[in-house]
Protein backbone atom coordinates (compact mmCIF):
# COMPACT_ATOMS: atom_id res chain seq x y z
CA UNK A 1 0.00 0.00 0.00
CA UNK A 2 1.21 3.49 -0.83
CA UNK A 3 1.77 6.07 1.89
CA UNK A 4 1.68 9.84 1.68
CA UNK A 5 3.24 12.27 4.13
CA UNK A 6 4.51 15.83 4.47
CA UNK A 7 8.09 16.58 5.45
CA UNK A 8 9.36 19.77 7.10
CA UNK A 9 12.70 20.33 5.37
CA UNK A 10 14.01 22.68 8.06
CA UNK A 11 14.11 19.94 10.70
CA UNK A 12 13.65 16.77 8.58
CA UNK A 13 10.52 15.73 10.49
CA UNK A 14 7.14 14.64 9.25
CA UNK A 15 4.38 17.22 9.63
CA UNK A 16 1.75 14.51 10.11
CA UNK A 17 1.41 10.74 10.36
CA UNK A 18 1.60 8.96 7.02
CA UNK A 19 -1.74 8.64 5.22
CA UNK A 20 -2.61 5.47 3.36
CA UNK A 21 -4.95 6.12 0.43
CA UNK A 22 -6.80 3.26 -1.24
CA UNK A 23 -4.29 2.99 -4.07
CA UNK A 24 -1.15 4.39 -5.66
CA UNK A 25 -0.85 8.14 -6.23
CA UNK A 26 0.12 8.17 -9.92
CA UNK A 27 0.27 11.92 -10.60
CA UNK A 28 1.38 15.13 -8.93
CA UNK A 29 -0.53 16.68 -6.06
CA UNK A 30 -2.30 20.00 -6.46
CA UNK A 31 -1.94 22.60 -3.69
CA UNK A 32 -4.46 25.45 -3.71
CA UNK A 33 -4.56 27.88 -0.81
CA UNK A 34 -4.78 25.70 2.31
CA UNK A 35 -5.86 22.49 0.60
CA UNK A 36 -3.97 19.62 -0.99
CA UNK A 37 -5.71 17.55 -3.68
CA UNK A 38 -4.71 13.95 -4.33
CA UNK A 39 -6.07 11.57 -6.97
CA UNK A 40 -5.35 7.84 -6.76
CA UNK A 41 -5.11 5.15 -9.40
CA UNK A 42 -8.08 3.37 -7.81
CA UNK A 43 -10.30 6.41 -8.43
CA UNK A 44 -10.39 8.33 -5.16
CA UNK A 45 -10.13 12.11 -5.22
CA UNK A 46 -9.15 13.47 -1.81
CA UNK A 47 -8.87 16.97 -0.36
CA UNK A 48 -6.61 17.41 2.66
CA UNK A 49 -5.88 20.39 4.86
CA UNK A 50 -2.27 21.39 5.57
CA UNK A 51 -2.35 19.29 8.75
CA UNK A 52 -3.02 16.13 6.74
CA UNK A 53 -6.66 15.77 7.75
CA UNK A 54 -9.10 14.62 5.08
CA UNK A 55 -11.62 17.38 4.33
CA UNK A 56 -13.58 15.38 1.76
CA UNK A 57 -13.22 12.36 -0.50
CA UNK A 58 -14.97 11.52 -3.78
CA UNK A 59 -15.06 8.41 -5.96
CA UNK A 60 -14.38 9.24 -9.61
CA UNK A 61 -15.76 6.01 -11.06
CA UNK A 62 -12.53 5.32 -12.93
CA UNK A 63 -8.78 5.31 -12.52
CA UNK A 64 -6.80 8.53 -12.20
CA UNK A 65 -3.42 8.95 -13.88
CA UNK A 66 -3.38 12.72 -14.40
CA UNK A 67 -2.69 15.60 -12.05
CA UNK A 68 -5.76 17.58 -10.92
CA UNK A 69 -5.59 21.15 -12.20
CA UNK A 70 -7.02 24.47 -11.09
CA UNK A 71 -9.24 26.36 -13.55
CA UNK A 72 -10.57 29.61 -12.11
CA UNK A 73 -12.06 28.45 -8.80
CA UNK A 74 -12.65 24.79 -9.77
CA UNK A 75 -10.47 21.71 -9.57
CA UNK A 76 -10.60 19.55 -12.70
CA UNK A 77 -9.97 15.81 -12.75
CA UNK A 78 -9.95 13.52 -15.77
CA UNK A 79 -10.50 9.89 -14.77
CA UNK A 80 -9.77 7.00 -17.13
CA UNK A 81 -12.52 4.50 -17.97
CA UNK A 82 -15.15 6.50 -16.08
CA UNK A 83 -18.64 7.61 -17.01
CA UNK A 84 -17.32 11.16 -17.45
CA UNK A 85 -14.12 12.25 -19.19
CA UNK A 86 -13.78 15.38 -17.09
CA UNK A 87 -15.20 16.48 -13.73
CA UNK A 88 -15.07 19.81 -11.91
CA UNK A 89 -15.24 20.25 -8.14
CA UNK A 90 -15.25 23.30 -5.92
CA UNK A 91 -13.09 23.61 -2.79
CA UNK A 92 -15.92 22.21 -0.62
CA UNK A 93 -16.12 19.02 -2.73
CA UNK A 94 -19.33 19.88 -4.55
CA UNK A 95 -19.35 18.64 -8.14
CA UNK A 96 -19.87 21.71 -10.35
CA UNK A 97 -20.14 19.95 -13.71
CA UNK A 98 -19.12 16.92 -15.77
CA UNK A 99 -18.21 16.44 -19.42
CA UNK A 100 -18.66 13.43 -21.69
CA UNK A 101 -17.50 13.75 -25.32
CA UNK A 102 -19.84 12.78 -28.12
CA UNK A 103 -19.30 9.34 -29.60
C-alpha positions as CSV (number, residue, x, y, z in Angstrom):
1,X,0.0,0.0,0.0
2,X,1.2,3.5,-0.8
3,X,1.8,6.1,1.9
4,X,1.7,9.8,1.7
5,X,3.2,12.3,4.1
6,X,4.5,15.8,4.5
7,X,8.1,16.6,5.5
8,X,9.4,19.8,7.1
9,X,12.7,20.3,5.4
10,X,14.0,22.7,8.1
11,X,14.1,19.9,10.7
12,X,13.6,16.8,8.6
13,X,10.5,15.7,10.5
14,X,7.1,14.6,9.3
15,X,4.4,17.2,9.6
16,X,1.7,14.5,10.1
17,X,1.4,10.7,10.4
18,X,1.6,9.0,7.0
19,X,-1.7,8.6,5.2
20,X,-2.6,5.5,3.4
21,X,-5.0,6.1,0.4
22,X,-6.8,3.3,-1.2
23,X,-4.3,3.0,-4.1
24,X,-1.2,4.4,-5.7
25,X,-0.8,8.1,-6.2
26,X,0.1,8.2,-9.9
27,X,0.3,11.9,-10.6
28,X,1.4,15.1,-8.9
29,X,-0.5,16.7,-6.1
30,X,-2.3,20.0,-6.5
31,X,-1.9,22.6,-3.7
32,X,-4.5,25.5,-3.7
33,X,-4.6,27.9,-0.8
34,X,-4.8,25.7,2.3
35,X,-5.9,22.5,0.6
36,X,-4.0,19.6,-1.0
37,X,-5.7,17.6,-3.7
38,X,-4.7,13.9,-4.3
39,X,-6.1,11.6,-7.0
40,X,-5.4,7.8,-6.8
41,X,-5.1,5.2,-9.4
42,X,-8.1,3.4,-7.8
43,X,-10.3,6.4,-8.4
44,X,-10.4,8.3,-5.2
45,X,-10.1,12.1,-5.2
46,X,-9.2,13.5,-1.8
47,X,-8.9,17.0,-0.4
48,X,-6.6,17.4,2.7
49,X,-5.9,20.4,4.9
50,X,-2.3,21.4,5.6
51,X,-2.3,19.3,8.7
52,X,-3.0,16.1,6.7
53,X,-6.7,15.8,7.8
54,X,-9.1,14.6,5.1
55,X,-11.6,17.4,4.3
56,X,-13.6,15.4,1.8
57,X,-13.2,12.4,-0.5
58,X,-15.0,11.5,-3.8
59,X,-15.1,8.4,-6.0
60,X,-14.4,9.2,-9.6
61,X,-15.8,6.0,-11.1
62,X,-12.5,5.3,-12.9
63,X,-8.8,5.3,-12.5
64,X,-6.8,8.5,-12.2
65,X,-3.4,8.9,-13.9
66,X,-3.4,12.7,-14.4
67,X,-2.7,15.6,-12.1
68,X,-5.8,17.6,-10.9
69,X,-5.6,21.2,-12.2
70,X,-7.0,24.5,-11.1
71,X,-9.2,26.4,-13.6
72,X,-10.6,29.6,-12.1
73,X,-12.1,28.4,-8.8
74,X,-12.7,24.8,-9.8
75,X,-10.5,21.7,-9.6
76,X,-10.6,19.6,-12.7
77,X,-10.0,15.8,-12.7
78,X,-10.0,13.5,-15.8
79,X,-10.5,9.9,-14.8
80,X,-9.8,7.0,-17.1
81,X,-12.5,4.5,-18.0
82,X,-15.1,6.5,-16.1
83,X,-18.6,7.6,-17.0
84,X,-17.3,11.2,-17.5
85,X,-14.1,12.2,-19.2
86,X,-13.8,15.4,-17.1
87,X,-15.2,16.5,-13.7
88,X,-15.1,19.8,-11.9
89,X,-15.2,20.2,-8.1
90,X,-15.2,23.3,-5.9
91,X,-13.1,23.6,-2.8
92,X,-15.9,22.2,-0.6
93,X,-16.1,19.0,-2.7
94,X,-19.3,19.9,-4.6
95,X,-19.4,18.6,-8.1
96,X,-19.9,21.7,-10.3
97,X,-20.1,19.9,-13.7
98,X,-19.1,16.9,-15.8
99,X,-18.2,16.4,-19.4
100,X,-18.7,13.4,-21.7
101,X,-17.5,13.8,-25.3
102,X,-19.8,12.8,-28.1
103,X,-19.3,9.3,-29.6
